[in-house]
Amino acid sequence: MRELNKIMSMIFPVILCGGVGSRLWPLSRKSLPKQFASIIGDQSLFHQAVSRTDRDVFAKPIIITSEDHRFLAQKQLRELGIDGSIILEPNGKNTAPAVFAAALHASRDQADALVLVMPSDHHIPDNDAFSQMVATGTIAAQDGAIVTFGVTPDRPETGYGYIETDMVGENPCRPVAAFHEKPDLAKAEAMLAAGNYLWNAGIFLFRADVMLALAAKFQPKMLASVHTSLDAAIEDHNFWHLDAEAWDAITPDSIDYAIMEKAEHIACVAFQGRWSDLGDWRAVVGEFDADADGNLVVGESSALDCNNSVLWSDAEGVHLVGLGLDNIIAVATDDAVMIAHADKSQDVRKIVTHLEDKGVSQATQHIKDYRPWGWFESLANMPGYQVKRLHVYPGATLSLQSHEHRSEHWVVVDGTATIQIEDDIKSVASNESVYIHVGQKHRLANDTEAPLTVIEVQTGSYLGEDDIIRYEDMYNR
């Protein structure tokens, strides 16, 4: 057991954060995808995924995410008191290039390092069961197998891929016979009855050198581009910015198609605990207890004479009420409301595509815009002026900047701000304000241990976010 714990402490967890989760719109959007949102419980799914890789059991995590989400990942890691490497993709290329980059990164510490690849947006409430599942596969992985993890199905699910295993003896780590795409209902029922099929959880354990050898055999061009991109990466405060030119040459592909369906030595461990990929609203609803009428009521919501419906309000001060609904999903946020038949939960991404085609900002942008220093939200946006609420984290500082087309009024409503205008620096308390002329260099900082809230009123001929000249920035933007 002691030897097993030693092996586990050498496993590098790789957490993939590339998805957008568009089927969970309007809660999940490109600017704040589901893995960074608190959908189940107070912690985000990313928080939960990182916590699964306990520091007493695993090595420091490797996070794969986009440039757009780097500060969200960094902030949430710090909230857990965890230090890790964050590899930043210039753009999404599916899972295979991300896995190759992680294997190369881990192999720099140890050529035959064990690497555990896992999604950031799944719900696995039992961390001990997860660790036990990984422990079951470590010996096979050390011996050179690619170990995948499957979930024992409890229903004929058509929304997941399946792993077909060989029923050989009592070994909990069994050979994989084949991978299967999402089946129709009849095939899913047959798979459930057969007893040797598992849902593909998208979690893999392997030695870095084994994965890289398979990549060299089956995907040499992709591996070469990933290698070049990682070698040319710019390291910055635990961020690894992959080289965009080499990365752009990569043809997107999943690790399933690129490697798993071609490799021979594949083993599978069955996971017996609770698991959900939270792939759509029906999956999310399945993680909660419904009322006597089958309704799920979340936030400021009420259901009257409703059956098997979801009333979910994430909007501050907005009460969502359903009357006489049957099999309906209604979700309200501060800037968007979605009402859909539950049978259409797999098609919610069509809404996102439709709104994008219409140029509707809510398709991809949350009302809150998260930055490394905190967040802001627009309270009013009219021709000639805009009103924002700024929330600045304790110890955070905005860049020293100026604007060519707008002036700004800052009113401190909670906390104490340190404000620089040109060469003048002063402390501004709650209920005090400052005025910043067009073209003046200025900076806002929170030097206290409490959050800072500022109301910003912008006036001018152009109020776009790209009207900014940065002179100094602690976040190297």
Secondary structure, DSSP 4 states (H G I P E B T S, - for coil): -HHHHHHHTTEEEEEE-----GGGTTTSBTTB-GGGS--SSSS-HHHHHHHHS-TTTS---EEEEEGGGHHHHHHHHHHTT---EEEEESS---HHHHHHHHHHHHHTT-TT-EEEEEESS-B---HHHHHHHHHHHHHHHHTTPEEEEEE--SS--SSS-EEEE---TT-SEEEEEEEEPPP-HHHHHHHHHHS-EEEEEEEEEEEHHHHHHHHHHH-HHHHHHHHHHHHTPEEETTEEE--HHHHHTPPP--HIIIIITT-S-EEEEEE-S--B---SHHHHHTTS---TTS-EEESSEEEES-BS-EEEE-STT--EEEES-BSEEEEE-SS-EEEEEGGGGGGHHHHHHHHHHTT-GGGT--SEEEETTEEEEEEEEETTEEEEEEEE-TT-BPPEEE-SSEEEEEEEEES-EEEEETTEEEEE-TT-EEEE-TT--EEEE--SSS-EEEEEEEEES---TT--EEEE-TT--
